[in-house]
């Protein structure tokens, strides 16, 4: 059982997934900063100084922080758009590599013979 577990962990897919999670976490921090520190202040100015994080409804002793929810939606949309453009760019790069012209096929014996005949006729 231990050997199977070591094999599972050492597979490339698990390591790729671990790297993706770490990169995703770092990317999420960047996008959160972009939204919180750049985009939302601009949106707040456009809306007359409105700060979404402070929007809440008080119901008895509970606070419904719908401003944070709006902020989370904006974060999600920016992350989704960013990932869309990254994947689209990667796909276009892969497509260009695939569309590279294939080398011409090697000439057949008949084609070689015909080329020799042509060359001989040109010499006369």
C-alpha positions in Angstrom: 0.0 0.0 0.0 2.9 2.4 0.8 4.5 1.8 -2.6 1.2 2.5 -4.4 0.9 5.7 -2.4 4.4 6.7 -3.4 3.7 5.9 -7.0 0.5 8.0 -6.9 2.3 11.0 -5.4 5.2 10.8 -7.8 3.0 10.9 -10.9 3.3 14.0 -12.9 -0.4 14.8 -12.7 -0.4 15.2 -8.9 2.7 17.4 -9.0 1.1 19.5 -11.8 -2.1 19.8 -9.8 -0.1 21.0 -6.7 1.8 23.6 -8.8 -1.6 24.7 -10.3 -3.1 25.2 -6.8 -0.1 27.2 -5.6 -0.1 29.4 -8.8 -3.9 29.8 -8.5 -3.6 31.0 -5.0 -0.9 33.5 -5.9 -3.0 34.7 -8.9 -6.0 35.1 -6.7 -4.1 37.4 -4.4 -3.1 39.5 -7.4 -6.6 39.7 -8.7 -8.0 40.5 -5.3 -5.5 43.4 -5.0 -6.5 44.6 -8.5 -10.2 44.6 -7.6 -9.9 46.0 -4.1 -7.1 48.5 -4.7 -7.7 49.6 -8.3 -11.1 48.8 -9.7 -13.4 49.2 -6.8 -12.1 52.7 -5.8 -12.8 53.8 -9.4 -16.2 52.3 -9.3 -16.8 53.9 -6.0 -15.9 57.3 -7.4 -18.1 56.8 -10.4 -21.0 55.9 -8.1 -20.4 58.9 -5.8 -18.0 57.6 -3.2 -19.9 54.3 -2.6 -17.8 51.6 -0.9 -19.2 48.2 -1.7 -17.5 46.5 1.3 -19.5 48.6 3.7 -22.9 47.8 2.2 -24.9 45.7 4.6 -28.5 45.1 5.8 -29.1 44.8 9.5 -31.7 42.1 10.4 -32.1 42.0 14.1 -28.6 41.1 15.4 -27.4 39.7 12.1 -25.7 41.7 9.4 -26.1 40.7 5.8 -22.9 41.9 4.1 -24.1 42.0 0.5 -21.4 44.5 -0.4 -18.8 41.8 0.2 -20.9 39.5 -2.0 -20.8 42.1 -4.9 -17.1 42.3 -4.4 -16.7 38.5 -4.7 -18.7 38.5 -7.9 -16.5 41.2 -9.4 -13.4 39.2 -8.3 -14.8 36.1 -9.9 -15.6 37.8 -13.2 -12.1 39.3 -13.4 -10.5 36.0 -12.6 -12.7 34.2 -15.2 -11.9 36.8 -17.9 -8.1 36.6 -17.1 -8.2 32.8 -17.3 -10.2 33.0 -20.5 -7.5 35.2 -22.2 -4.6 33.1 -20.8 -6.2 29.8 -22.1 -7.1 31.5 -25.4 -3.5 32.7 -25.9 -2.1 29.3 -25.0 -4.5 27.6 -27.4 -3.5 30.0 -30.3 0.2 29.3 -29.6 -0.4 25.6 -29.7 -2.5 25.9 -32.9 0.4 27.8 -34.6 2.8 25.0 -33.7 0.4 22.4 -35.1 -0.1 24.4 -38.3 3.6 24.6 -39.1 4.0 23.3 -42.6 5.1 19.7 -42.8 8.2 18.9 -44.7 7.5 17.7 -48.2 7.3 13.9 -48.5 10.4 12.1 -49.8 10.2 11.6 -53.5 9.3 8.1 -54.7 11.5 6.1 -57.0 9.4 7.1 -60.0 9.7 10.8 -59.2 13.5 10.4 -58.8 13.7 8.7 -62.2 11.6 11.4 -63.8 13.7 14.1 -62.2 16.9 12.5 -63.6 15.3 12.3 -67.1 14.3 15.9 -66.9 17.8 17.0 -65.8 19.4 15.0 -68.7 17.0 16.6 -71.2 17.9 20.0 -69.9 21.6 19.4 -70.5 21.0 18.7 -74.3 
